[in-house]
Amino acid sequence: SATADGKSDAAVSAMKFESDTFNFGEVVEGERVSHAFKFTNTGKNNLIITNAAGSCGCTVPEWPKAPIPPGGSGTIDVVFNSEGRPGTANKTVTVYANTEPATYKLYVMGNVKPTSK
């Protein structure tokens, strides 16, 4: 079926994150930081997350592959590896889903203290 603006609403859902930003403070270079971004399906259809991608190879997201029913919730688990990345960290994870808009941005930030050699 189509809505008044001509878009199909066949399988569009919605998601709401408890928070889209995680500040890990300060870690020592080489540490791994992980965080679970909690979300809820606030739409009327099953929420299907098709992909989640980190802004670099040091930021790896894991997401639920099964559809999340309306009212259901889940987490996107993100691991940031600070190995070889001293200084300010400001990483983005883009989540792709059957939502409007179709992408959400999650942010992981903090400071990585260089290891003293």
N, C-alpha and C positions, 0 to 999 in steps of 0.2 A: 504494500500500500504506500501511497505517497502523501506527504503533508502539504499544506497550503503553499509552502515555498518551493515545492517540486522535488524536495529531497525524499528519498526512500527512508522510511522509519522501520523497515523490516527487522533489522537486527541491531539497532543502535541502543547502547546502554550508557551508563554514566558511572564514574568512579570518583570517590572523594578520599584523599589522603589525610591521615591525622596530622601529618606534617610533611612538607616536601623538602625540608632541609635538615641535614644532620651535620653538626659541627663536632668533630672528634677532639677538639682542643689541640693538645700537643702530644706527638708520639716521637719516638726515636726511629730514625731511618732504618728500614728493614722490618719494622712491625707491620702486621696486617690488622686492619680495622674493619669490623663488620657491623652492619646495621640492618635491621628489618624495618622497612617502610610499610606501615600498616595502612590498608585501604578497605573501603566498603563499597559494594555495588549499590549505588543509589538510584539506578535506573529500573526500568520495568522489564528488561530482557536480560538473558544471561550475558555476563560480562566475559568477553574473550580477549585475553591479552595475547597478541600475535608475536610480539618481540619486545625485548628490552636491551638497549645497547649503551655501553659506557663510552665516554668521550675519548678514552684511551685504553690500551690493553691492561693498564694497572687497575682498572675499575671494572669488576666483573659482577653483573647482576644475575640472579636466579629468580624465576617467576613461576607462578602456578600455570601448568599447561592445560588443566581441566577448566571448563567454564565455571564461573562463579555465579550462583543463582541470585536473583534480586534480593537485597537485604543481607546477602552473604558477605563474608570478608576474607581477606587473605593478606599475604605479605610479599613484598619484593625484597629479597635479601641481596645486599650489595657488599662486596668485599673490595676494599682498597688496599693495594700492596704498595707500601712506601719505599720499597727497595730501589735505591738509585734515584730517588725523587726528593732531595732535601729542599726546604723552603716552604713557601705557601702552597697548599694544595687547594684547588678549586675545581672539582670534577663534576661532570653532569652525566646523569643517566636518563636516556629518553625512553619512555614507555609507549608502546604502540598498542592500541586496543580499538574495539568496535564502539568508540565513543565519539562524541562531538564536543570539542575538537578531538581529533584522532590521536593526538600525542600529549603526553604529560612530561614535564621535566622534574627530575629529582636532583638535589644538589648535595654533594659530600664535600666538606671543607674543613680545613684545619691547618696546623703547622707541623712540618716534619723537621725535627732537629737532626742535623748531620751527626753521624757517628764520629767520634774522635779517633783518628787513626794513630 
